[in-house]
C-alpha cells in the first residue's frame, strides 16, 4: 500500500542509487538518496520515521558500522541490507543486530518492495509504541509522590486497607489518592493499570521507588 | 659432462699408449741395431788388422821380389849385396806379420788360409835360399830354372796371401751385408709399426672424437629441449599464478559485475511496475529507464573485457603506457578487495610522466599483486590505520612506481629472499607472486626491489625505462 513515507537510500554506487530511487518513487514512496553513511548521519534523518535501504560494503564507513551507530543513537529506523557478496557471517551479524532484512544483489524488485513495506510497517508500529510509552510516562510524571506510592502498592495487588497500613494513613485517604491517580493514568481498572505499567516496565521501577520514599 | 671427461681421459691414455709403444719399439730396434753395429765392429776389429797385416806381408813380398830380381840381374856379388840385405831386412818383418796373423786367426777358414800362407812362404823361402846359393856360385842356367820356380812359388805365396786378404774382406762384407740387411729389416719393421701405430692411433682418435661429438650433440639437443620445456613450464607457471590471483580476485570480480547487474535489474523492475500501474504509460520515462539499462550493460561488458584481458594466456604485447592510468585501472579493479580489507588507498601521482614501453596486462598484474600483498601485510594492523600509498615519479630516464603499506614490514634478512620462488609467509599462499613479478618487470626492462619504510611498513619499488630511451 503506497504511503508517502520516507525511504532512505545509502549506496556508494550512483547508478544503483538512481535505479533504487526510481523504483521506490514509482511504488509511491519518497526516496531520499545518500552516497555515503556519513552523509546520512549528517542529515539527522536517523531519528526520522521511515526505513533505511543500505549497501553493506562501502568505503569509509561500512553498512554494519552505520547500523551500530544507529543503535548507539537509539534509532528505531529499520535497516534493510543489500549486499553483492552474500557473506553469511555478515548477514547473521546484521540480523542479530536487529536488521529488518538482508537481501543479495542483484535484488529482485518485488522482494525489495515487500521488504520496504514490511519495514515501514514495523517502523510505524515502533514509532507508535514509542509515542504511547512516552504518553504513559508523561502521565506517570504528572502524579504526585503520594499518588505514585499508592499506585505502586495497589499494582502489587494490595487492598486499600493494607496500603493505608503500609503508608501510615487512613484508608479513606488512600481511596482518594487511588481515584485521582487512576484518572490521571487514564485507566479504568486495576488490570489496565498493571498492563500499562508492565508495558513501560514500570512495575519494578515503581516498587523500587516505593521502597525508597525520599526518591521522586 | 661426466661421460665426456672419461672419454677425454681415454683419448689421452690411448694416445699415450700409442706413443709409448712407438718409443719402446724404436728403443728396442735402436738397441738391436747398436748391438749389430757392435757386432760388426767386432768383426771389423777382428779382421781389419789381419787385412792390414796381410797387405803388409804382400807389400813386403812384392818388395822382396823386386830385390831378388835386381839381385839376380846384378853382375857381381858387390852389386847383389844391397839387394840381399834388403831381402834379409824384409824377412823378419814378414815373419812378424805372419806371427801376428797366426795369433789373430784362431779357427776355421782363417786358420786354413793362414797355414796355406805359411806353407807357401816356407816353400818360397826354400826356393830363395837355393837361388841365393846359386847366385853366389854364379851358375846361371840353374839360376834361370830356379828363378821360374821361385816366381811360381812367389805367386803361390802371393795368391795365398791374397786369398787370406780376400777371405778377411769377404767376412767383413758378409757381416756388413747381414748387418745392413738386418738394419733394413728393422727399419722396415719400425716404419711398419710406426705406420700401424699412427693409423691405430688416428682410428682410435677418430672414433673417440666421433663419440664425443655425438654425445655433445645429443647433450646439446637435450639442453635445447630442456630449455624449451623450461620456457613452456615458465609460461604455464606464470599462467597458473595468474589463475591463482583469479581466486583471490574472485570476490572483486563478482562484486564488480554485480553493480551494473543490480542497477539493471532494479531499473527493469521499475519499468515493469510503471507499466503495470498505468494504462497509458509515458514513453519518455521508459526511454530514460532503457537508456540507463543500456549504459549499465556496457559497463558490465567493459568489466568483463578488462578482466578477460587480465587472465588471458596471451603473449607479451609491449606498447607505450602511461603509468598513472595503470594506477587508476588497478584501483578500480581492486576497489572491493580494499573495502573488504578496510584499507584506504592513497595515490601520489606525478603528472605528465613520460610513457614506458611495457605489456599493459603484465604490469597491471604486478601492481595488483603488490597492492594485494600490501593488504595482507596489514592484516595485523588496526582497521582505521590501514593505508596503502601508490606513488609514481620520474627520475632521469626511468619511471618509478612505489607501493607502500604500514604493516609489519619485512625482516631485514629477507629483503632478497622474498623474491624467491615458493617463498611465502601466508598460510594459503603459493609464494609465486613476487618471483613472477620480478621476472615480469625484468622482462619489460625494469627492476623490482623492496625496502622497509623509515616509519612503519614496507615499500616495493619498480622502475621502468622511458619509451624514448628504450627505442
Interface residues (C-beta under 8 A of the other chain):
Chain A: X13 X15 X16 X18 X19 X20 X22 X23 X26 X27 X57 X58 X59 X62 X82 X84 X85 X105 X106 X107 X108 X109 X110 X112 X113
Chain B: X251 X254 X255 X258 X259 X260 X261 X262 X263 X264 X265 X266 X267 X268 X269 X270 X272 X273 X274 X277 X289 X292 X295 X296 X299 X335 X336 X338 X339 X340 X342 X344
